Amino acid sequence: MIKRVLTGGWLIGIVLGALAGYLYWYYVGCNSGSCAITSSPVNSTLYGALMGFLLNGSFRKEKPETKQNSGSH
C-alpha cells in the first residue's frame, strides 16, 4: 500500500495539500484559537495533506476491467 501511494502520484497530492494547508494557516488562519483546524499550523497542514490525498484520488481514472474467458460459452 505504501509503495503504491509513493509511486502512484499520491505523494504529489499530499505534498501540495500540505503546502496549501500551511499557507492557508499562514495567510488566513484563526488568531482566537477557537478554530480547530486553522488555529494550529500542524492541524492545518495535516488537514491540507488529507484533502490533497483525497482530491488526487478523485481525479484518477479507473482502468477498465478486462473479461477473462473461461473457455466455455
C-alpha positions in Angstrom: 0.0 0.0 0.0 2.7 2.5 0.9 4.7 1.7 -2.2 1.5 2.3 -4.3 1.0 5.6 -2.5 4.5 6.8 -3.2 4.8 5.6 -6.8 1.2 6.2 -7.9 1.4 10.0 -7.8 -0.4 10.3 -4.5 2.7 11.9 -2.9 2.2 14.9 -5.2 -1.4 15.4 -3.9 -0.3 15.0 -0.3 2.6 17.5 -0.6 0.6 20.1 -2.5 -2.3 19.7 0.0 0.0 20.1 3.0 1.6 23.2 1.4 -1.8 24.6 0.7 -2.9 23.9 4.3 0.1 25.6 5.8 -0.2 28.6 3.5 -3.9 28.9 4.5 -2.9 28.9 8.2 -0.2 31.5 7.5 -2.2 33.9 5.5 -5.8 33.4 6.8 -5.6 31.3 10.0 -7.5 31.9 13.2 -6.0 34.0 15.8 -8.6 33.4 18.5 -7.7 29.7 18.8 -11.4 28.7 18.6 -11.0 27.2 15.1 -10.0 23.5 15.4 -8.2 23.3 12.1 -6.8 26.7 11.3 -5.6 27.8 14.7 -2.6 25.5 14.6 -0.1 25.1 11.7 0.2 21.4 12.4 -3.6 20.8 12.2 -3.9 22.9 9.1 -1.0 21.2 7.3 -2.3 17.7 8.2 -5.8 18.6 7.1 -4.5 20.0 3.8 -2.4 16.8 3.2 -5.5 14.7 3.8 -7.6 16.8 1.4 -4.8 16.7 -1.2 -4.7 12.9 -0.9 -8.5 12.6 -1.3 -8.7 15.1 -4.1 -5.9 13.5 -6.0 -7.7 10.2 -5.8 -11.0 11.7 -7.1 -9.3 12.7 -10.4 -7.9 9.3 -11.2 -9.4 7.3 -14.0 -10.2 3.7 -13.2 -8.7 1.1 -15.5 -11.5 -0.8 -17.4 -11.9 -4.4 -16.2 -10.9 -7.0 -18.7 -13.0 -10.0 -19.1 -11.2 -13.3 -18.9 -12.7 -16.1 -20.9 -13.0 -19.3 -19.1 -13.1 -21.3 -22.4 -16.8 -22.2 -22.2 -19.7 -20.4 -23.9 
